[in-house]
Amino acid sequence: MENNHHNYSDSTNDEMHTSETIDVYQDQKHSEQLYGDYQFNSNHQYESQMKQDEEQDNRLMAMLIYLLSLFAGIIGPLIIWLIKRKESKLVDIAGKTYLNYFISYSIYTFVGTIFALIPLFLVDYNENLTAILVIFTVLIFIALFVLAIMSFVCTIIACVKYMSGKAYSIPLTIPSVSYTHLTL
């Protein structure tokens, strides 16, 4: 009799085990439905987050083009632009506008320095023009100083604009390196 009882108990356990398996399977199926939807939303959120991160990285690289120009001249911005220009339209525009700015302001500085130094050589040959040449030289150096201050301020403005994702062209820039447009 004990055997029958044991068999009965085994069959009860088997039935319980079977019903637990069915419940677990139904819970798992229900969970897959729930988590499947959640996983889809999670993937969508993940992709959205990746796009935002990529956009943030592009804005950061565009901003760094101008920020590095304060410390590294043309080398730092040129390296960033050459590496990242194909990956981001914003970085490409920032690099091209920076090159235009650098070329333009280099020309202004070079020409201004030449015009400031020429009168210094003429002072010895004509003493009647000495006062005029000194005033001319001082005015050119003042103009170069104002150009340097303007360059610094516009570089900071460009950093802020590019970090916010907007294109910016520094005033008095000669468009020597072509770009399609500045609107993003």
Disulfide bonds with the S-S distance in Angstrom:
none
